[in-house]
Amino acid sequence: ADTGNHAIRVLTPTFPAIGGVSNAASGTARISPGALASIYGSGFGTSTFVADDGRPWPTSTTNFVSVQVNGVAAPLYYVSPGQINFQVPWATPTTGTVNVAVVVDGGSSNIAAVPVATAAPGLFVLQSGQAAVLNPDYSINDPSNPVKAGATIFAYLTGSGPVSPAAKDGVPAPTTSLVYVQASNSATIDNQPATVSFAGLAPGFVGLVQMNIVVPTGLAPGTYPLSVTIDGQTSNAAPITVK
């Protein structure tokens, strides 16, 4: 009521709106427990938040933005008015779909029903389109910096599903011990089987999975698609370059 002007005004509240939820690496509408995921939409607050690297991620920001996955608050890495990057809680059920909502200052968005599985691997891809892969010397693999056939590359992805020992929501993987992917896993380069020597959480990161993959020795120099499979679920494919 605006008594000074002898008027009553109707105020219509605005609520956040979800346009889509996807795997943060592959962009596909498929998530799994512990995976990194992205929400796109509008009304996600009025400022930008980025979590501190190497520290546990919060489940809400200072301007009261949170993500609920089946009613459980999810760890947040990045929040802007139109995008949120978060970690799917490890205890999320793995059948059918889960309900995802964004809550801003007590007001909830629409509910997004998102497909969920025990694993939903997604390879991270660089802006160049190349797979996010490091060569044995930890340099970035690209056409100007190829890897030798028979060498081991380090590929980065998300959506492995359960790990051992169990990880905690929003807490970086330890740097003094290894955390392994529990489910069966494999990789292919140019549709050829490639040996996986390690699959687990990347030390010091939240929800980031590292796979150490041996490039098949018979590959001729060139650029080839890499993909990984975890618990029967195959990732997107992205190129690596071999010399």
C-alpha positions in Angstrom: 0.0 0.0 0.0 1.3 3.4 -1.0 -0.5 5.6 1.4 1.3 8.8 0.4 -0.2 8.6 -3.1 -3.4 6.9 -2.0 -2.7 3.9 -4.1 -2.4 0.1 -3.7 0.1 -1.5 -6.1 0.3 -5.2 -7.0 3.8 -6.5 -6.9 4.4 -9.7 -9.0 7.4 -11.7 -7.7 9.8 -13.2 -10.3 11.2 -16.7 -9.9 14.2 -18.4 -11.5 13.5 -20.5 -14.6 15.4 -23.6 -15.7 15.8 -24.0 -19.4 17.9 -27.2 -19.3 20.2 -29.4 -17.2 23.2 -31.2 -18.7 26.5 -33.0 -18.1 29.0 -30.2 -17.7 31.5 -31.8 -20.0 29.5 -33.4 -22.8 26.4 -31.1 -22.8 24.1 -34.1 -23.0 21.0 -34.4 -20.7 22.5 -37.3 -18.7 23.9 -37.1 -15.2 25.1 -39.5 -12.5 26.0 -39.3 -8.8 29.1 -37.2 -8.2 29.1 -35.8 -11.7 29.6 -32.2 -12.6 26.5 -30.7 -14.2 25.3 -27.4 -15.6 21.9 -25.6 -15.4 20.9 -23.0 -18.0 18.1 -20.6 -17.6 17.4 -17.2 -16.1 16.8 -15.4 -12.8 19.6 -17.2 -10.9 20.4 -14.2 -8.7 22.0 -10.9 -9.8 25.7 -11.5 -9.3 28.4 -14.1 -10.2 29.9 -16.6 -7.7 32.9 -18.9 -8.2 34.0 -21.4 -5.5 37.6 -21.3 -4.2 39.8 -24.0 -5.9 41.0 -26.6 -3.5 38.4 -25.9 -0.9 35.0 -27.6 -0.3 32.2 -26.1 -2.4 29.3 -24.4 -0.6 25.6 -25.5 -1.1 24.4 -21.9 -1.2 25.8 -18.5 -2.2 25.8 -15.2 -0.2 22.8 -14.0 -2.3 20.8 -17.1 -1.3 21.1 -19.2 -4.5 21.0 -23.0 -4.1 20.3 -26.1 -6.3 18.1 -28.9 -5.0 18.5 -32.4 -6.5 15.6 -34.5 -5.2 15.4 -32.1 -2.3 19.1 -32.4 -1.5 21.3 -29.2 -1.6 24.1 -29.7 -4.2 27.6 -28.2 -4.0 28.0 -25.1 -6.2 31.1 -24.2 -8.2 29.8 -21.4 -10.4 26.7 -19.2 -10.3 25.7 -16.5 -12.7 22.3 -15.0 -13.6 22.0 -17.5 -16.5 24.1 -20.5 -15.7 25.0 -22.6 -12.7 27.7 -25.3 -12.5 27.3 -27.8 -9.6 28.1 -31.3 -8.4 25.4 -33.9 -8.4 25.2 -35.3 -4.8 26.8 -38.7 -4.5 23.7 -40.2 -2.8 21.5 -39.3 -5.8 19.3 -42.3 -6.8 20.3 -43.9 -10.2 17.0 -45.0 -11.7 14.7 -43.0 -14.0 14.9 -39.3 -13.5 15.7 -36.9 -10.6 14.1 -33.5 -9.9 16.4 -30.5 -10.1 15.3 -27.0 -9.0 17.0 -23.7 -8.4 16.0 -21.7 -5.3 16.7 -18.0 -5.1 16.0 -16.2 -1.9 13.3 -18.7 -1.0 11.6 -18.8 -4.4 11.9 -22.0 -6.4 12.2 -22.4 -10.2 10.2 -24.9 -12.3 11.2 -28.5 -11.7 13.5 -30.2 -14.3 13.2 -34.0 -14.6 16.7 -35.1 -15.6 17.7 -38.6 -16.7 20.1 -40.2 -14.2 22.2 -43.4 -14.4 24.9 -45.2 -12.4 27.5 -43.6 -14.8 27.2 -40.8 -17.4 30.7 -40.2 -18.7 31.4 -37.0 -20.5 34.8 -35.9 -21.9 35.8 -32.3 -21.4 36.6 -30.6 -24.7 38.8 -27.6 -25.2 37.6 -24.4 -27.1 39.6 -25.7 -30.1 37.4 -28.8 -30.2 40.2 -31.1 -29.0 39.7 -33.5 -26.1 40.9 -32.1 -22.8 44.0 -34.4 -22.8 47.5 -34.0 -21.5 50.6 -35.6 -23.0 53.1 -37.6 -20.8 54.9 -34.3 -20.0 51.6 -32.7 -18.9 51.5 -30.4 -21.9 48.2 -30.0 -23.7 47.6 -32.4 -26.6 46.8 -30.6 -29.8 47.7 -30.8 -33.6 50.9 -28.7 -32.8 51.8 -30.9 -29.9 50.9 -34.5 -30.7 51.6 -37.6 -28.5 53.7 -40.5 -29.6 51.9 -43.8 -30.3 52.4 -46.2 -27.3 52.6 -43.3 -24.8 50.2 -42.7 -22.0 47.8 -39.7 -22.1 45.7 -38.2 -19.3 42.1 -37.6 -20.3 39.7 -35.6 -18.1 36.0 -36.2 -17.8 33.1 -36.4 -15.3 30.3 -38.8 -14.6 32.1 -41.9 -13.5 29.6 -43.0 -10.8 30.6 -44.6 -7.5 34.3 -44.4 -6.5 36.4 -46.2 -3.8 37.0 -45.0 -1.2 33.7 -43.1 -1.2 33.9 -39.3 -1.9 32.1 -36.6 -0.1 29.9 -34.0 -1.7 31.8 -30.9 -2.8 35.1 -32.0 -1.2 38.2 -32.2 -3.4 39.8 -35.6 -4.0 42.8 -36.2 -1.8 46.3 -35.5 -3.1 48.1 -38.1 -1.0 46.1 -41.2 -2.0 44.1 -42.3 -5.1 40.4 -42.7 -5.4 39.3 -45.3 -8.0 36.3 -45.7 -10.3 34.4 -48.7 -9.1 32.6 -49.7 -12.3 34.2 -51.4 -15.3 35.8 -49.0 -17.7 37.5 -48.9 -21.1 38.6 -46.5 -23.9 38.9 -46.4 -27.6 41.1 -44.3 -29.9 40.0 -44.4 -33.6 37.6 -47.2 -32.5 40.6 -49.3 -31.4 40.8 -50.6 -27.8 43.2 -48.5 -25.7 44.4 -49.8 -22.4 43.3 -47.8 -19.3 46.0 -47.9 -16.7 44.1 -45.7 -14.2 40.6 -44.4 -13.8 39.7 -42.3 -10.7 39.2 -38.9 -9.3 41.7 -36.3 -10.3 43.6 -35.4 -7.1 42.7 -32.0 -5.7 39.5 -31.6 -7.7 35.8 -32.0 -7.1 33.9 -34.4 -9.5 36.7 -34.4 -12.1 37.7 -37.9 -13.3 41.1 -38.7 -14.8 41.8 -41.7 -17.1 45.3 -42.7 -18.0 45.1 -44.2 -21.4 47.8 -45.9 -23.5 47.7 -44.8 -27.2 47.7 -47.9 -29.4 51.2 -48.5 -30.8 49.9 -49.2 -34.4 48.4 -45.8 -34.9 49.9 -43.8 -37.8 50.4 -40.0 -37.3 47.0 -38.2 -37.4 44.0 -37.0 -35.4 41.7 -39.6 -34.0 38.5 -39.7 -31.9 38.8 -40.7 -28.3 35.9 -42.0 -26.3 35.5 -43.8 -22.9 33.0 -46.2 -21.5 32.1 -46.6 -17.9 29.6 -49.2 -16.6 28.3 -49.7 -20.1 27.7 -46.0 -20.8 29.8 -44.4 -23.6 30.9 -40.8 -23.6 31.0 -38.2 -26.3 33.9 -38.5 -28.7 36.6 -35.8 -29.1 39.8 -35.8 -31.1 43.4 -36.3 -30.0 46.5 -36.0 -32.2 49.2 -38.7 -32.6 52.6 -38.3 -34.1 
